[in-house]
Amino acid sequence: MRRFLILGLLVLGSCQSFTPTEPMPGMPATVEAVDVPRYLGTWFEQARLPIFFQDGPDVRCEDVTAIYTPRPDGAVDVLNTCRNALQGGARRAATAVATPVPGSNNARLRVSFFWPFHGDYWVLGLDPDYRWAVVGSPSRRVLWILSRSTEMP
C-alpha cells in the first residue's frame, strides 16, 4: 500500500510540474515577454468569461481588482478582491502566489491559491505601456480583460 501511495505521489508531482515551454497546437499564443516590475501593482477587471468562483449560484463578483506584489523569491503575491452583488455587496478576497513558468519570459505563470493545486495565468495581450492586459489559460475556459484604471484607456 505504501508503495502505491509513493508511486501515486510521484506521478502526481510529475504531472503538476509538466508545463510545455511552447504552446501546443490549438493553444492560445502569449505575448513575447512580460516585464514583471512593470506588471506589478493594481489592475481592474473590465470583462471576463463567466467562471464559477466569480459567477456561481452564491456569487456574482463586481468591482474586481487584482493586486500583484513582488516576493523575495521571484514569485508574485496575488490579492484578488470583489464585491459580491448577491450578498449585498460584501467584499470577497482571495490570496495566491504566482510563479513564472521557466522559458516563458514571464508571459505564463502558475497561480496557486492553495498548495499543491495551481491554475494557468497566460498573458495573451499586453499594451506596450502596460495600461491593459488580456489574460487567459491554455484551456480557453477563462479570460479576463484588465486595465490600470477603472475604465479602459
KAGI-V84586 format. One record per residue. N is the residue number from 0. RES is the residue in one small letter. PHI is phi in whole degrees, -180 to 180 (none if undefined). OMEGA is omega in degrees with one decimal (* if undefined). NEAR is the number of other ideal C-beta (glycine too) atoms within 12 Angstrom. Layout:
n->N res->RES phi->PHI omega->OMEGA near->NEAR
n->N res->RES phi->PHI omega->OMEGA near->NEAR
//
This chain:
n->0 res->m phi->none omega->-179.3 near->7
n->1 res->r phi->-63 omega->179.6 near->8
n->2 res->r phi->-62 omega->179.2 near->9
n->3 res->f phi->-67 omega->178.0 near->10
n->4 res->l phi->-63 omega->179.3 near->11
n->5 res->i phi->-64 omega->178.6 near->12
n->6 res->l phi->-61 omega->178.6 near->13
n->7 res->g phi->-61 omega->178.7 near->14
n->8 res->l phi->-65 omega->177.5 near->15
n->9 res->l phi->-64 omega->178.7 near->14
n->10 res->v phi->-64 omega->178.8 near->14
n->11 res->l phi->-61 omega->179.5 near->15
n->12 res->g phi->-62 omega->-179.9 near->14
n->13 res->s phi->-71 omega->176.5 near->12
n->14 res->c phi->-67 omega->-179.9 near->14
n->15 res->q phi->-63 omega->-173.7 near->19
n->16 res->s phi->-87 omega->-179.4 near->16
n->17 res->f phi->-82 omega->173.4 near->15
n->18 res->t phi->-141 omega->-177.4 near->27
n->19 res->p phi->-63 omega->178.7 near->18
n->20 res->t phi->-81 omega->176.1 near->16
n->21 res->e phi->-114 omega->178.2 near->15
n->22 res->p phi->-61 omega->177.0 near->25
n->23 res->m phi->-81 omega->179.3 near->13
n->24 res->p phi->-54 omega->-179.9 near->9
n->25 res->g phi->90 omega->177.5 near->9
n->26 res->m phi->-85 omega->178.6 near->20
n->27 res->p phi->-68 omega->176.9 near->25
n->28 res->a phi->-83 omega->175.9 near->21
n->29 res->t phi->-98 omega->172.1 near->33
n->30 res->v phi->-65 omega->-177.7 near->26
n->31 res->e phi->-66 omega->-177.8 near->16
n->32 res->a phi->-160 omega->175.4 near->18
n->33 res->v phi->-124 omega->174.9 near->32
n->34 res->d phi->-85 omega->-172.3 near->19
n->35 res->v phi->-54 omega->179.2 near->26
n->36 res->p phi->-57 omega->177.6 near->14
n->37 res->r phi->-74 omega->-177.8 near->21
n->38 res->y phi->-80 omega->-178.8 near->36
n->39 res->l phi->-61 omega->178.1 near->24
n->40 res->g phi->113 omega->-174.1 near->25
n->41 res->t phi->-99 omega->174.8 near->22
n->42 res->w phi->-125 omega->179.2 near->35
n->43 res->f phi->-114 omega->178.7 near->29
n->44 res->e phi->-73 omega->177.0 near->34
n->45 res->q phi->-102 omega->-179.8 near->26
n->46 res->a phi->-161 omega->178.2 near->20
n->47 res->r phi->-158 omega->165.1 near->27
n->48 res->l phi->-78 omega->178.7 near->19
n->49 res->p phi->-59 omega->179.7 near->16
n->50 res->i phi->-143 omega->-169.2 near->24
n->51 res->f phi->-55 omega->-175.7 near->15
n->52 res->f phi->-81 omega->174.7 near->22
n->53 res->q phi->-117 omega->-175.1 near->30
n->54 res->d phi->-140 omega->-178.1 near->20
n->55 res->g phi->-104 omega->-179.4 near->16
n->56 res->p phi->-64 omega->-177.9 near->10
n->57 res->d phi->-114 omega->-176.4 near->15
n->58 res->v phi->-146 omega->168.2 near->24
n->59 res->r phi->-139 omega->-175.5 near->25
n->60 res->c phi->-73 omega->173.6 near->32
n->61 res->e phi->-131 omega->-179.8 near->25
n->62 res->d phi->51 omega->-176.2 near->21
n->63 res->v phi->-82 omega->174.0 near->35
n->64 res->t phi->-129 omega->173.2 near->29
n->65 res->a phi->-130 omega->179.0 near->38
n->66 res->i phi->-118 omega->-178.4 near->25
n->67 res->y phi->-112 omega->178.7 near->36
n->68 res->t phi->-129 omega->-176.5 near->21
n->69 res->p phi->-74 omega->173.5 near->20
n->70 res->r phi->-114 omega->179.9 near->17
n->71 res->p phi->-60 omega->-177.4 near->8
n->72 res->d phi->-85 omega->179.8 near->11
n->73 res->g phi->95 omega->175.7 near->16
n->74 res->a phi->-81 omega->-177.1 near->24
n->75 res->v phi->-129 omega->171.8 near->31
n->76 res->d phi->-79 omega->-178.0 near->25
n->77 res->v phi->-120 omega->171.8 near->34
n->78 res->l phi->-128 omega->176.9 near->26
n->79 res->n phi->-103 omega->177.5 near->34
n->80 res->t phi->-133 omega->174.3 near->24
n->81 res->c phi->-159 omega->170.6 near->30
n->82 res->r phi->-102 omega->178.8 near->21
n->83 res->n phi->-89 omega->-177.3 near->24
n->84 res->a phi->-65 omega->-179.7 near->20
n->85 res->l phi->-87 omega->178.6 near->18
n->86 res->q phi->-128 omega->175.2 near->17
n->87 res->g phi->66 omega->179.2 near->10
n->88 res->g phi->82 omega->179.2 near->15
n->89 res->a phi->-58 omega->179.5 near->18
n->90 res->r phi->-75 omega->174.1 near->20
n->91 res->r phi->-122 omega->178.4 near->26
n->92 res->a phi->-142 omega->175.7 near->19
n->93 res->a phi->-141 omega->178.7 near->25
n->94 res->t phi->-113 omega->-178.6 near->20
n->95 res->a phi->-154 omega->173.5 near->29
n->96 res->v phi->-125 omega->178.1 near->29
n->97 res->a phi->-108 omega->-179.0 near->38
n->98 res->t phi->-121 omega->178.1 near->29
n->99 res->p phi->-60 omega->176.7 near->33
n->100 res->v phi->-79 omega->179.3 near->29
n->101 res->p phi->-55 omega->178.4 near->17
n->102 res->g phi->84 omega->-177.3 near->15
n->103 res->s phi->-100 omega->-175.3 near->28
n->104 res->n phi->54 omega->177.8 near->21
n->105 res->n phi->68 omega->178.6 near->31
n->106 res->a phi->-83 omega->177.0 near->34
n->107 res->r phi->-128 omega->178.7 near->37
n->108 res->l phi->-130 omega->171.9 near->34
n->109 res->r phi->-107 omega->-176.9 near->31
n->110 res->v phi->-110 omega->-179.0 near->32
n->111 res->s phi->-120 omega->174.9 near->23
n->112 res->f phi->-86 omega->170.2 near->21
n->113 res->f phi->-158 omega->-176.3 near->12
n->114 res->w phi->-68 omega->9.6 near->13
n->115 res->p phi->-100 omega->-174.0 near->14
n->116 res->f phi->-85 omega->179.9 near->15
n->117 res->h phi->-147 omega->173.5 near->26
n->118 res->g phi->-125 omega->179.6 near->30
n->119 res->d phi->-90 omega->178.1 near->34
n->120 res->y phi->-127 omega->-177.7 near->41
n->121 res->w phi->-110 omega->176.5 near->39
n->122 res->v phi->-84 omega->-174.2 near->40
n->123 res->l phi->-93 omega->178.8 near->29
n->124 res->g phi->-150 omega->-176.9 near->25
n->125 res->l phi->-154 omega->176.2 near->30
n->126 res->d phi->-62 omega->178.9 near->22
n->127 res->p phi->-56 omega->178.7 near->15
n->128 res->d phi->-97 omega->178.4 near->13
n->129 res->y phi->59 omega->176.7 near->26
n->130 res->r phi->-91 omega->177.0 near->22
n->131 res->w phi->-147 omega->178.1 near->27
n->132 res->a phi->-147 omega->172.1 near->38
n->133 res->v phi->-116 omega->-174.5 near->30
n->134 res->v phi->-125 omega->178.4 near->40
n->135 res->g phi->-152 omega->-179.4 near->33
n->136 res->s phi->-137 omega->179.2 near->28
n->137 res->p phi->-64 omega->179.7 near->28
n->138 res->s phi->-76 omega->-176.3 near->17
n->139 res->r phi->67 omega->179.8 near->16
n->140 res->r phi->-88 omega->178.5 near->17
n->141 res->v phi->-126 omega->177.9 near->27
n->142 res->l phi->-158 omega->175.5 near->28
n->143 res->w phi->-130 omega->169.5 near->33
n->144 res->i phi->-111 omega->-174.8 near->28
n->145 res->l phi->-119 omega->173.1 near->37
n->146 res->s phi->-142 omega->-179.4 near->29
n->147 res->r phi->-78 omega->178.8 near->27
n->148 res->s phi->-123 omega->-177.3 near->18
n->149 res->t phi->-69 omega->175.9 near->16
n->150 res->e phi->-128 omega->179.6 near->13
n->151 res->m phi->-65 omega->178.2 near->18
n->152 res->p phi->-69 omega->* near->17
//
